[in-house]
Amino acid sequence: MYRELRAQERREDASGGTPKGAPRQADLLRDMQRAWITFRDRTCDYERAQWGGGTGGGPAYTNCLMVQTAKQTIYLEQAMGYN
């Protein structure tokens, strides 16, 4: 998705479609994803901590990563108009 946005921006820049100084959508997407990764990791750390160091912590963490990633994938697909 990131590469597709970059390619679209290059086409718009070449045709004058994006005003100079306008926020670059791909840069905003990258920053959003970086912030989301931090959110995901802290959320899943919390899920693991609920097990108090027990053996369920690892599977809980892995499950959390899968669930959070699936939710973000759905969000991005809808936001980008892939659905």
N, C-alpha and C positions, 0 to 999 in steps of 0.2 A: 504494500500500500504506500509506503514511504517513497519508494522509487517511482511509482506511478504519479504521485503528487509532484515530485521533482520534475519529471518529464512534462507534466501539464504546465507547471510554472515556467519552464523554459520556452514552451510554445507560446504561452501568454506574453512573456517578456518580449519574445521576438516579434509578436504581432501588436505590441503595445496594449495588450488587454489588461495588464495589471499596473495600476498607478505606482510610480516610484514612491517609496516610503510606506506603502501598505504592508501590514504584517504578512509575512510569508506563511502560508498555511502549513507547509511541510515543517517549518521550524516550530510552529506552535504545536503541531502533532507530536513532533519529537519531544518537546518539553513536557507535554501532557503525558506521554508514555513514560518518560523518566519519573515524573511525579507518581504516576500510577504504580510503577514497579515498587517504589518505596512504600506506598499504601499497601500493596499486595503483600510485600514481605513482612511488614509490621502486623498486618491482620493475621497472617499465617503463623507468625511467631506467637501471637496471643493464643491462637487455636492450639498450638503445641503446648504452651504453658498450662493450659487447662488440665493437662494430664499429669502435672506435677512431677515431671521427670520419668514418668512410667513408660512402659513399652508402647502405649497407644499414641504417644506424642509424634513419633515419626510418621506413621500412617495418617494421623490427623493433619500434619503439616503438608504431606504430599497431596492429600485429598483437597485441602484448602487451595493449594496452588492450582490444581486442575479446575476447581470450581470458579475461582476468581479469574483465571485465564479464559475460561469458556464465556463467562459473563462479559469480559472486556472484548473478546472477539465478536460476540453478538452486537455489542454496542458499536464497535468500529464498523462492522459490516453495514449496520443500519445507517450510521452517520455518513458513510461514504456512498450510500445508495446501492450497495451490492445485493440487497434483498428486494 
